[in-house]
Amino acid sequence: MSTDHSDLLRRLSLRVTPQRRAILGAFSGGQTEHLSAEEVHARALREVPELGRGTVYATLAELSELGAIGSVGSAEPVRYEINVEPHDHFRCRLCLRLFDISVSPPSMARVEKEGFAVEAVSVAAEGVCVECGQYKKGLEDGARSLLDRRLIDEATLATLACSSVDSPLGLLAIAASEDGIRRIAFEEHADFATLTERARSRRGPRSARARLDHAGSVVDAFFAGSEHQGDDVFDPRALGESDEALLEATRHVPYGETLSYEHFSVDLDPYARGLVFGANPMPIVFPCHRVTRGAEQPEAYVGGAARRQALLAFERETRSAAGSPGS
């Protein structure tokens, strides 16, 4: 007798459709049964003949994410290695990298007593790797530091021109030297008040004020949907050499796309990378909102999680409206 899975779908806040009911109904062998997506598709076709493979794969992923069904194994491609000695692996669920580990094998005595002939045992652990953990800590420490620490000292401030700009992300304080943008601060940053106070006075060298006008046009252009900011937009003196290389690399991540922190070819450890991105002195100019922790959009961001999400959504919508990725 078939089971109606409508109640389960409603509890998961999913629409009750013939396709979802047929897919859940494919698990007719009980809790000891393990089916491939192809086997689910073959069984579900008996109920919904027009059911496509893509729908089956998407629905299985959705139900697994919601905890309605379990999944065993990985959809990742097979990975190869030159270490052919017996060993176990740890898979990071965020960056998807594999790490060699050594753990004591579980006892198979009970399994063998039940009649199974065990020929090999391997352990596959999954979680968050050390490097992803270090990166998160650096990101959080960097973002937190801007709430308490001013990046612009009094001596440097005297050489800058400042302005405040209203944006979709709230009010921004912008400081520029004669060589380019020196700082873009959000309202909660420690130096925001100092920079906006100088902006009201309209003090600063003429060359810095000219740069400030250019800085304002760069920010305006970004929120008008422009991907291109020019190569001389920032003052390199605001950054250390390694910091500049890492932040500059964010400008090569395609507009509206993301890249995980470990893929940047810069000689900094994961914690240091997180620290640089978290304390980014010029967000928007250096689009660190495009940097992820593997498959995760981190909560920590120089302007807060809500601003990160808003920036990514804005870029994707803008790119979609343009009609072609990266145009």
C-alpha positions in Angstrom: 0.0 0.0 0.0 1.5 3.4 -1.0 2.0 6.1 1.5 0.7 9.7 1.0 3.6 12.0 1.8 1.5 15.2 1.7 1.7 15.8 5.4 5.5 15.6 5.4 5.7 18.1 2.5 3.4 20.5 4.3 5.5 20.3 7.5 8.5 21.2 5.4 6.6 24.2 3.9 6.8 22.7 0.5 4.1 22.6 -2.1 2.5 19.2 -2.5 3.1 18.2 -6.1 2.8 14.9 -7.9 6.5 15.0 -8.6 7.5 15.4 -5.0 5.0 12.7 -3.9 6.3 10.3 -6.5 10.0 10.9 -5.5 9.2 10.2 -1.8 7.1 7.3 -2.8 10.1 5.7 -4.6 11.5 4.8 -1.2 9.2 1.8 -0.9 11.7 -0.6 0.6 11.8 1.0 4.0 14.6 2.5 6.1 17.3 -0.1 5.2 17.1 0.8 1.5 19.7 3.1 -0.2 18.8 4.3 -3.7 20.7 6.2 -6.3 19.1 9.2 -8.0 18.7 7.0 -11.1 16.9 4.3 -9.2 14.6 7.0 -7.6 13.9 8.4 -11.1 13.1 4.9 -12.5 10.6 4.2 -9.7 9.0 7.6 -9.7 8.4 7.4 -13.5 5.8 4.8 -12.8 3.7 7.5 -11.1 4.7 10.5 -13.1 5.8 9.4 -16.6 6.9 12.9 -17.7 9.2 13.3 -14.7 12.7 14.6 -15.7 16.0 13.6 -14.2 16.8 17.3 -13.4 13.7 17.5 -11.3 14.6 14.3 -9.4 18.2 15.5 -8.7 17.0 19.0 -7.6 14.2 17.5 -5.4 16.5 15.0 -3.7 19.0 17.8 -2.9 16.2 19.9 -1.5 14.7 17.1 0.6 18.2 16.2 1.9 19.0 19.8 2.9 15.7 20.0 4.8 16.4 16.7 6.6 13.6 14.7 5.1 15.9 12.2 3.6 19.6 11.3 4.2 22.4 11.3 1.7 25.4 9.0 1.7 28.5 9.8 -0.4 29.4 12.8 -2.3 28.4 14.2 -5.7 32.0 15.6 -6.0 34.1 14.1 -8.9 36.6 11.4 -8.0 39.8 12.9 -6.6 43.2 11.2 -7.3 46.4 11.2 -5.2 49.9 9.7 -5.4 49.7 8.4 -1.8 48.7 4.7 -2.4 49.3 3.6 1.2 46.1 2.9 3.2 44.9 6.1 4.9 41.8 7.9 5.7 40.4 11.3 4.7 38.8 14.4 6.1 36.6 16.4 3.7 35.9 20.1 4.5 32.2 20.7 3.7 33.0 24.4 3.0 36.1 24.4 0.7 35.6 20.8 -0.4 39.3 20.0 0.0 40.4 16.5 1.2 43.0 16.1 4.0 44.8 12.9 4.9 44.1 11.9 8.5 45.0 8.9 10.6 42.4 7.4 13.0 41.9 4.1 14.7 39.7 1.8 12.6 36.3 0.8 14.1 35.9 -2.7 15.3 34.2 -5.0 12.7 33.7 -7.9 15.1 30.0 -7.5 15.4 29.6 -7.0 11.6 31.6 -10.1 10.9 29.6 -12.1 13.5 26.5 -11.2 11.5 28.1 -12.9 8.5 29.6 -9.9 6.6 33.0 -10.6 5.1 34.9 -7.4 5.7 37.8 -6.9 3.3 38.6 -3.2 3.9 37.7 -0.4 6.2 38.1 3.3 5.6 37.1 6.3 7.6 35.7 9.4 5.8 35.3 12.3 8.2 33.6 15.5 7.2 33.3 18.9 8.9 35.2 22.3 8.8 38.9 22.2 8.2 41.5 24.0 10.3 42.2 26.5 7.5 38.6 27.5 7.1 38.4 27.9 10.9 41.4 30.1 11.0 40.1 32.2 8.1 36.8 32.8 9.9 38.6 33.9 13.0 40.8 36.4 11.1 37.7 37.8 9.3 35.9 38.3 12.5 38.9 39.9 14.2 39.5 42.2 11.3 35.9 43.4 11.0 35.7 43.9 14.8 38.9 46.0 14.8 37.3 48.7 12.6 34.6 49.3 15.3 37.3 50.3 17.8 40.4 51.4 15.9 40.8 54.4 13.6 42.8 53.7 10.5 43.6 57.4 9.9 45.8 59.2 12.4 45.7 63.0 13.0 48.9 63.6 11.0 47.6 61.8 8.0 44.1 63.3 8.3 45.6 66.8 7.8 46.7 65.8 4.3 43.3 64.4 3.3 40.1 65.8 1.9 36.9 64.1 3.0 33.3 63.9 2.0 30.2 62.0 3.0 28.1 60.2 0.3 24.6 58.8 0.6 24.5 55.3 -0.9 22.2 52.2 -1.0 24.3 50.9 1.9 23.8 54.0 4.0 26.1 57.0 4.5 29.7 56.5 3.5 32.7 58.6 4.7 35.3 58.9 2.0 38.8 60.2 2.5 41.3 60.9 -0.4 44.9 62.1 -0.6 46.6 63.6 -3.6 47.3 60.0 -4.8 43.8 58.5 -4.5 41.2 57.1 -2.1 42.6 56.5 1.3 39.6 55.3 3.2 35.9 54.4 2.8 34.2 54.0 6.2 30.7 52.8 7.2 28.7 54.6 9.9 29.6 52.2 12.6 33.4 52.4 12.0 35.5 54.1 14.6 36.9 56.8 12.2 33.5 57.6 10.5 32.8 60.5 12.9 36.2 62.1 12.4 36.1 61.8 8.6 32.5 63.2 8.4 33.5 66.1 10.7 36.4 67.0 8.3 34.0 66.7 5.4 31.8 69.4 6.8 34.8 71.7 7.1 35.8 71.1 3.5 39.4 71.3 4.4 42.2 69.6 2.5 44.8 70.2 -0.2 43.5 71.2 -3.6 45.1 68.1 -5.2 43.4 65.9 -2.6 40.0 67.5 -3.2 40.4 66.8 -6.9 41.0 63.2 -6.1 38.1 63.2 -3.7 35.8 64.3 -6.6 37.1 61.3 -8.6 36.5 59.0 -5.6 32.9 60.1 -5.3 32.4 59.4 -9.0 33.8 55.9 -8.6 31.4 55.1 -5.8 28.5 56.6 -7.8 29.5 54.6 -10.9 29.6 51.4 -8.9 26.0 51.9 -7.7 25.0 52.8 -11.2 26.1 49.3 -12.3 29.6 50.0 -13.6 32.2 47.2 -13.1 35.2 49.4 -14.1 36.9 51.7 -11.6 40.3 52.4 -13.1 43.7 51.4 -12.0 44.8 54.5 -10.1 41.7 55.0 -7.9 43.4 54.3 -4.5 46.4 55.5 -2.6 48.8 52.6 -2.2 50.4 54.1 0.9 47.3 53.1 2.8 48.2 49.4 2.4 51.1 47.1 3.2 52.6 45.2 0.3 51.0 41.9 1.0 47.7 43.5 1.9 47.6 45.4 -1.4 48.4 42.2 -3.4 45.5 40.4 -1.7 43.0 43.2 -1.9 44.0 44.0 -5.5 43.2 40.4 -6.3 39.6 40.8 -5.3 39.2 43.2 -8.3 39.8 40.3 -10.6 36.9 38.3 -9.3 34.2 38.8 -12.0 31.4 41.2 -11.2 28.5 39.4 -9.7 30.5 36.2 -8.9 32.4 34.9 -5.9 35.7 33.1 -5.1 36.8 31.3 -2.0 39.6 32.7 0.1 42.0 29.8 -0.5 42.1 30.4 -4.3 43.9 33.7 -4.0 47.6 33.3 -5.0 49.1 35.4 -2.2 51.6 34.2 0.4 49.5 34.8 3.5 48.1 32.2 5.9 44.3 31.7 6.2 44.1 33.8 9.4 46.1 36.7 7.8 43.9 36.6 4.7 40.7 36.8 6.9 42.2 39.7 8.8 43.0 41.7 5.7 39.5 41.2 4.2 37.8 41.9 7.5 39.6 45.2 8.0 39.5 46.2 4.3 40.0 50.0 4.4 38.3 50.6 1.1 35.3 48.4 0.6 33.7 48.7 -2.9 37.0 49.8 -4.3 38.3 46.4 -3.2 35.2 44.1 -3.5 35.9 41.7 -0.7 32.2 41.0 -0.5 32.9 38.6 -3.4 35.2 36.5 -1.2 33.6 33.4 0.4 34.7 30.7 2.8 34.2 27.8 0.4 30.5 27.4 -0.2 29.6 29.7 2.6 28.9 33.4 2.6 30.6 34.4 5.9 28.6 36.4 8.5 31.6 38.6 9.2 32.2 41.4 6.7 33.8 44.9 6.9 30.3 46.4 6.6 28.2 43.6 8.2 26.5 40.6 6.8 23.4 42.5 5.5 25.6 44.8 3.4 27.5 41.9 1.9 24.2 40.2 0.9 22.9 43.5 -0.5 26.1 44.0 -2.6 26.0 40.5 -4.0 22.3 40.7 -4.8 22.9 44.1 -6.5 25.7 42.9 -8.7 23.8 39.8 -9.7 20.7 41.7 -10.6 22.7 44.3 -12.5 24.6 41.6 -14.5 21.3 39.8 -15.2 19.7 43.0 -16.4 22.7 43.6 -18.7 21.9 40.4 -20.4 25.3 38.7 -20.4 27.6 37.7 -17.5 30.6 39.9 -17.1 29.4 42.4 -19.6 
